[in-house]
Amino acid sequence: PTMPPKSKKGPAPGSAADPFADPLEALGTMTLEDAPFEALPPSVGKRVKALGELHEAREKLYAEYVEEKKALERKYDALYAPLYAQRAEIVSGRVDVDEEGKPKEAAAGAGAPGEGGVGTVETAVAHSGESAATKARVGKPDVDEIVGVPNFWVRAMMNQEVVAQIVTERDEEALAYLQDVRCEDFNDQKGFRLVFHFAPNPFFTNSELSKTYGIPNMFAGVEPELSQAEGTDIHWKKGRNLTVVLVKQKQKRGRKGPRTVTKPMPCDSFFSFFNSPTLDGEGSDSDADEEELYNQIDADFEIGMTFREKIVPSAYAWFTGEAVDMDSEDEDEEEVDEEEGERV
């Protein structure tokens, strides 16, 4: 370590006789845990002790705040629940609304999505402007035959920038069967579970897909600590796996010369969201691999939080596009705040 230069006149800087000495300089890089208060000048030590007591008092109040915040979150989650349930009923077509927009029972014979016949998801998908192949399969229905709100969740997701960038054109047809998305907090409020409810569809047999995040400090108001990220295994129907594409490759082996084989190769898809990156770092052979893994974890968590904080609570506003404008305004305000901070 370097030493401060000695002055030719007067005491050396930092000495007890130097009136301009830094009373903490003798501590160097030591922390207060390493150096007891007794190592400080008495006048400074008692002040630091007083600061510590203030800090402890603040921490106690903050702990109370976190508990009250959890209780408030539980209270309003219970109040939101029936509203989300009604939303799901209307979107799926299980419940219709009257001329005043008040919920009522679905018309007799309309049928809930996925039950077959008039008013099924296939009917809604065909009318909603999905792929030509889908239209050819089910035909275009009369307006009166449509139930629910076709493509409600697809449109809401596509209007949200973070989520839209992982949804491919191939995904959209499958997502047309998405009837509801819920966010369920753990009982101990140390994580949450996203649940995606699907009508029977030609892509997979699961009636719901879920993604679970464990966050021990979810309500602590600090950088979240992710302890778990786990998704559902999707049971794809034959030839309908949207997370892979079949690629033909030539192999040189074989008595009759090269032969062509078809192999499934991973491809971009929203449904890869349910294939969670590992959190323990296994398989990372280099710093670059580890950095890539952390980037994947960050991106995955951002998508999960976007569903939790934006899409699920404000699905209607994302469906109509209102939330897009509000989100843009928030981003503009953040940029202005950052610029003002830099000028300061």
N, C-alpha and C positions, 0 to 999 in steps of 0.2 A: 504493500500500500504506500501511496505517496504521502509525504508529510507536508504540512503547511510551512512556507518559508518563514524563517525567523526574522523579526524586525530588528533593525539596528538600534532603534530607539524604543524604549518601553518594553513591556512584557510581550511574550509571544502570543499571537492570536489563539484564542481558545483557553488560555490559562485563566485561573481564578481571578488574577489581577487585571485582566483585560475587560474593561467595562462594556466593550462591544462584542464580547464573545457570545457564540450561540450556545446556550446552556444544554442543548441536546446533541451538540457536535460530538461529545465524548462517547455517545452511544453508537456512532457510526451507522452501520446497516442493521444493528440489532433491533429486534422487535420488542415491544413492551412485555411480551410473554417471556422473552429471553432475559430481559433486564427488568428486575423488580422496581417498583416505584422508588425504593430507597436509593437507587442509582441516580435518580433525578435530583436536581436541587430541590430542597424542601418546598419552596414557594411554588415551583412548577408542578411538583408531584401532587400536591393537594388539589391543584386546579385540574390536572389530568384525572384524578380520582373523581372529582365532581362531574367532569364530562362523562366518565364511565357510568356514573349513577344515572345521569340524564339519558344516556344511551340505553341502559337497561330498562328505564321507565318507558322509553319510546318502544322498545322491543315488546314489552308487556302489552302496551296498548295495541301494537300492530298484530300481535297474536289474537287479541280479542276481536280486532277488525276482521281478520281472516276467518275466524269462527262465525262471526255475524254474516260475513259475505257468503260463506257456505250455506248457512241457514236460509239466507235470502234467495240464494240460487235454487235450493231445494223447494222453497215456497213457490217461486214463480215457474219452475219446471212443472210442478203439479198443476198450476193454473194454465200453462201453455198446452199441456197434454191434450185436453179435449178439443182445443182449437186445431191442433195438428191432426187429430183423429178425424175431425170433420173435413179438413182439407183433403186427407187421403180418400175419404169416402166419395167426395165430389169429383176429385181428379180421376179416380178409377171408374166412376159411374155406378157405384153401389148405392149412392144416394143422389137424387136430382134436386133441383131448386125450382121454386115457383117463379111467377112473373116478377115478384119483388126481391128475388135473390135469396129467399129463405129456404133452408134445407127441407126436403120432403123425401119420402120414400121413392125409389126408382120406379118408373112406370112398369106395369105388369108386362112381362114378356120381353122386356129390354135385355135382361140378363146381365149378370156381372161380368166384367172382363175375364176372359179365360174360360168361360163356361160353354162356349160354342154358340153358334146360331147368330141371330141378329144382335148387334151391340157388342160383339166380342172385341178383344184387342186387335185381332186381325182386321176387323172392319174399320176400327179407328185408325190403325196404321195406314190402311189403304187410302183413306180419305185425307190423311194428314200430309200427303205429298212425299211419302217415302220412296224408296227405289221402285223403278219400273217393274223389276222382278216381283216385288211384293204386290204391286197393284195387279199384275197379270195373274197372280196366284189367287187373290181374294176378290178382285173386282172392286169397282168404285161404288160405295153405298149412297143411298139417299141421305140428305142432310138429317132427316128425322131419325135415321137409324143410328146416328153417332151417339155414343154415350161418353160421359166423362169429358176430360179435356185432353185430346190426343197430344202426345209429345210434350206434355207440361214440363216434365223433369229434364228431358233432352234439351229443350229450349233454354230453360233456366241455367243448365250447366254450360251450354254453348255461349251464353251471354257473360259468363264469368271467366275472365282471362286465364287465371291460373289453372282451372279445370279444363277449359276448352282446348288448351294446347296439348292435352294428352288424349283427347277424343278423336278417333279417326273416322273416316266416312264409313268404314265397315262396322264400326262400333254403333253407329247411330241406329241402325235397324234393330239391333238387339236392345238398345236402351229405350226404344219405343215401348217396350214391354215393362219398363220400370214404373211401378205404381206409387211408390212412396219411399222416402228416405227419412230415417229417424236418427237422432243422436241421443244415446242413453249414457248418463254418467254412472260410474261405479257407485255402489252404496257408500263406500268410504271416500268418494270424491277424489280418488287418486288416479283417475283415468276416465276414458269414455269409449263407447262402442258405436260405430256407425252401422246402421242396418239398412240395406237396400232390398226392398220387397219387389219381386217380379211376378208377373202373371205367367202362366204356362207359355213356353215359347219354343221355337225350333232350335235354339242354341245350346241350352244346358238344362239340366233337370232340377237344379236348386230352386227353391221357391224364394230364398233370400240369400244374399251375400253380405258378409259383415267384415269390418276392419276394426281391430281393437288396439288402443293405445294406452299404455301404462305410463302415468305421469305422477310420481309421488308428490311433487310440489305444484300441482296444477293450479291451486288458488293462492299460492304464496306471493304472487306479483313479481316474480323474478324469472330469469331465463329457465324455461322448462327443462326438466331432467327426464329424458325419455328412457324408460326401462323396458318397454315392451311395444312391439309393432307386429301384429299378427293378423293375417287375412284368411278368408275361407278358401278351401280347396274347391275349385269350380269343377263340376262334373259335366264336362262337355259332351254333347252328342256327337256321334261319328261324323267327322269331316267339318265340324262347325267351330272348332277352336279358333277364336279370334286373336289369340296371342302368338300364333305361329303361322308361317306360310310354308307351303311345300315347295322345296327347291330341288330341281333335278341336277344330279352330279354324276360325272363319269368316273368310274373306277377302272384302274388298269389291271387289277387282278382278274383271274379267271382263265380257264383253258381256251376259251373261244375269243380271247382278247378283251378289250374294254367293254364294260357294260354300264348302263345308266341306272342309277338308283335314285329314289325320291326320299329326301330327308326333311323333317320339320325343322324350321329355323325360327328363332324368336323374332318377333316384329313388334312395332309400336302398337299399343292398344290401351284403352282405358282400363280394361280388365286385368292388365298387368299390375294395377294398383293393389290387387289382392295378393300378389306375390311379393311379400314384404322383404326388404333387404335385411340381412343379418345384422344384429347390433353388437355382436362380440368381436367383430373384426376378423373372424376366421376366413381364410382364403386370400388375405391381403399379403402378397409377397413383397411388396415394395411400398415406399412412401406414396408413390403415385397411385397405387391401387387403394391404399388406405384413404387418400384424399378423395378419390372417386367414390368410395363407399360412403364417406361422410356426406358428400354432395348428394348422393342418392337418398340417404336418410333424411337430409334437410328437405329435399324436394318432396319426398313422400309425406313427411310431417306437415309441410306447408299445405299440401292438398287436403290432408285430413282436417287441419284446423280451418281451412276455407269452407269445407262442408259444415263443420261444427258452428263456426261463428258467422258465416254469411249465407250460404245456400239454404241450409235447413231452416233457420229462423225467418228468412226473407225470401223464400222460394217464389212467392207471387211477384215481388218486385224484380227479381232476376228474370222471371218469365216475361214480364211486360217490358223489361228494359229500363225501368225506373232506377234500379239499383246501379246500373252501369254509369249513369250520370252522377249519382251520389258518390260512387266509388272514385270517379275521375276527379270530382271536386275535392274529396278528401286527400287524394294524392297531390293535387295542385297546392293545397294548403300546407302539406308536409314539405313540399319542395320550397315554398316561400319561407317557411320556418327555418329550413336548413340554410337557405341563402342568407337570411337575416342573422342566423347564428354565426355564419362564416364572417360576415361583415363586422359583427361585434368582436 
